[in-house]
Amino acid sequence: MPDIKAVRRQLSVTAIVMGTLCLASVGILVSPIGASSRTSGQRLNDLWTDLRAKDREVAPLTDIDKKVVSAQQQIAAFYKDRLPSSYAVISEQLGKTASATGVKLTTGQYVTEPADIPGLQCVTITATITGNYVQEVKFVNAIERERTFFIVDSVILGEQSGQVSLQIEMETYLKGT
């Protein structure tokens, strides 16, 4: 009969060897050595894709200091060329546009409130014009294309004693006040 101690010893050695082999196998599978070339290639492609995406994200930030200076110059030019400095400029521009398009400007009301942008005031203009439909369409188109900055907010079409009337609400911004 075999010696029980010898069998136990052989079993212990076998278990230790098997455990060591299992740990080594797990180590190889987890390490880059055990990764397949397809998995490594896929991971490399994923990393390249991520790199390209990050490059696209930061591309607008290149030369940001020059872009900021350019934007400040464009804003200054917009303020100088397109924003009126007084109510008289606004009234004059509306009058010129009305006479050029053949409509009659019957009423006008100005409401001023502070703008969210420092150095500017928002002016809401409510005006009523009369004329035929084509003339009023030309007036609205001309106002939207004016060098002076106007934003048409609403237009209400009506009729007064055979004449088409148009109540138009628009806004602009006064600078330097």
CORRATA-V833519 format. One record per residue. N is the residue number from 0. OMEGA is omega as a letter, one per 40 degrees, with the letter a starting at -180 (999 if undefined). Layout:
# CORRATA-V833519
N_OMEGA ; N_OMEGA
This chain:
# CORRATA-V833519
0_a ; 1_a ; 2_a ; 3_i ; 4_a ; 5_i ; 6_i ; 7_a ; 8_i ; 9_i ; 10_i ; 11_i ; 12_i ; 13_i ; 14_i ; 15_i ; 16_a ; 17_i ; 18_i ; 19_i ; 20_i ; 21_i ; 22_i ; 23_i ; 24_i ; 25_i ; 26_i ; 27_i ; 28_a ; 29_a ; 30_i ; 31_i ; 32_a ; 33_a ; 34_a ; 35_i ; 36_i ; 37_i ; 38_i ; 39_i ; 40_i ; 41_i ; 42_i ; 43_i ; 44_i ; 45_i ; 46_i ; 47_i ; 48_i ; 49_i ; 50_i ; 51_i ; 52_i ; 53_i ; 54_i ; 55_i ; 56_a ; 57_a ; 58_i ; 59_a ; 60_i ; 61_a ; 62_a ; 63_a ; 64_i ; 65_i ; 66_i ; 67_i ; 68_i ; 69_i ; 70_i ; 71_i ; 72_i ; 73_i ; 74_i ; 75_i ; 76_i ; 77_i ; 78_a ; 79_a ; 80_a ; 81_a ; 82_a ; 83_a ; 84_i ; 85_i ; 86_a ; 87_i ; 88_i ; 89_a ; 90_i ; 91_a ; 92_i ; 93_i ; 94_i ; 95_a ; 96_i ; 97_a ; 98_a ; 99_a ; 100_i ; 101_i ; 102_i ; 103_i ; 104_a ; 105_i ; 106_i ; 107_a ; 108_a ; 109_i ; 110_a ; 111_i ; 112_a ; 113_i ; 114_i ; 115_a ; 116_a ; 117_i ; 118_a ; 119_i ; 120_i ; 121_i ; 122_i ; 123_a ; 124_i ; 125_a ; 126_i ; 127_i ; 128_i ; 129_a ; 130_i ; 131_a ; 132_a ; 133_i ; 134_a ; 135_i ; 136_i ; 137_i ; 138_a ; 139_i ; 140_a ; 141_i ; 142_a ; 143_a ; 144_a ; 145_i ; 146_i ; 147_a ; 148_i ; 149_i ; 150_i ; 151_a ; 152_a ; 153_i ; 154_i ; 155_a ; 156_i ; 157_i ; 158_i ; 159_i ; 160_i ; 161_i ; 162_i ; 163_i ; 164_a ; 165_i ; 166_a ; 167_i ; 168_a ; 169_i ; 170_i ; 171_a ; 172_i ; 173_i ; 174_i ; 175_i ; 176_999
